Amino acid sequence: MSLPKIGDQLPLAEEKGAEHDILDASAVDAEKEFTEDENEALLKKIDWILMPIMAIAYGIQYADKQSISNSTLFGIATDTHLHGQQTAWLSTIFYLAYLIFEGPMNYVMQRIRLGRFLSVAVIVWGGLVMLLAAGQNFAGLMSLRFLIGTFESCISPGFLMIVASWYRSNEMSSRCMIFLSMNGFFAIFVGIVTYGIGTATKNGGGFAAWRAINLFLGGMTAVWGVIMFFFIGTPEEVRWLTPEQKKQAAARIVSNQNSGGGQSEWKWSQSFGFTSLQVILLNMPGGAVGGSFNLITGWLSQRYRNTRTYYMAFSMIAGTAGLLVAALLPQEHAYRWKKWGGLLTMSIYSAATFMSWSMLPSNIGGRTKKSVASTVSFVGYCAGNIVGSQLYLAKDAPLYRPGLIASAVCFGLTFVVIVMLRLYYVWVNAKRDREARESGLAEEEMERLGKINGENDLTDIQNPYFRYTY
């Protein structure tokens, strides 16, 4: 399909009818009613309310997602009679549910009050995590992990929809990276809590540590879901803005022109010869490095335009190198710290995933297309995690060399895809810039028409005035 050229947008816009065009033009004109100082003040209010809520919620969902990894360190396999690949399947079933329900969740979130739905989903999956503490066998644990994956499948695409509803394109990347980086920082928080629980119960005879860990994580999740109920949502549904501020919030993002919507499980305890409590402590630096890198690159991508793909590519290079160090060094006690250093280097790999997610709200125009693109992206994320969890086979213990090498190959292929994506965006933008110069239209008029096309729900392909960020 050929890309539309300058001047093609009017027939496309007029298909929606005159009334819709007038409405959208009015929305564009409303942008002029507010000064930049007023918009900056509103942005600060939005940031101080939404960002802490979303950051903590995202960190909590990461902790819940990884609860099986921590439970494995503290005896869940023995207590519930797991054997062979059954522990790996507890990870796989989570992502299988995530994959199956990603599309339906995106469909539902476009049609109901987004904030309320996300809040209820968090409360429900918090209760399910608490129920893991009562697990007695493989079947029960599998059922609970499937349900947890079902409800967690809404959180990432839902938060990206919220970002698209509140922020300008140049603001999206840094805001997305704020809450996405919590995966790393919450690894530190959960590590401290888990270490404390593990230390308190290490002598045995009482409540199993893995059960206490899941009760704590699930309870924390449910409480935070209640807090979210009163604060999270799109501009139209929140209660902490006045009607005038809601109008301003909608007008502030009209310039977007786009219709304002894996992590493999590593078995540290079997690879390097550390105790369970030592593993908890050694996970913390990786969380700090990964979380800090995500925050820094988020800030840099806002300060320096079109640099996101550079950071994504670098994170894949570091990830590939770190995995190969861990895989190829001899399995001897003298090398365990070097292997740990390799995985510490690898810990910044998540920046590629999270940066690519931040491109969804800024680079996809059209509400339906945004939802479909989000679904496809997270389905791919789930598929990768399903495959990844099965790469680390019990027969390959304790080194798991085939799994590490396979992951390194995947990282290398991702690097190639990132380079190709950047080249494509550069090509499309250059083509549209050339057509813009040839059209003879004033820059201000092209910007206005682009905004109207965005308000008319045209996609990034249909809107010839849209420019990709990369």
Order of alpha helices (4+ residues) and beta strands (2+ residues): alpha-alpha-alpha-alpha-alpha-alpha-alpha-alpha-alpha-alpha-alpha-alpha-alpha-alpha-alpha-alpha-alpha-alpha-alpha-alpha
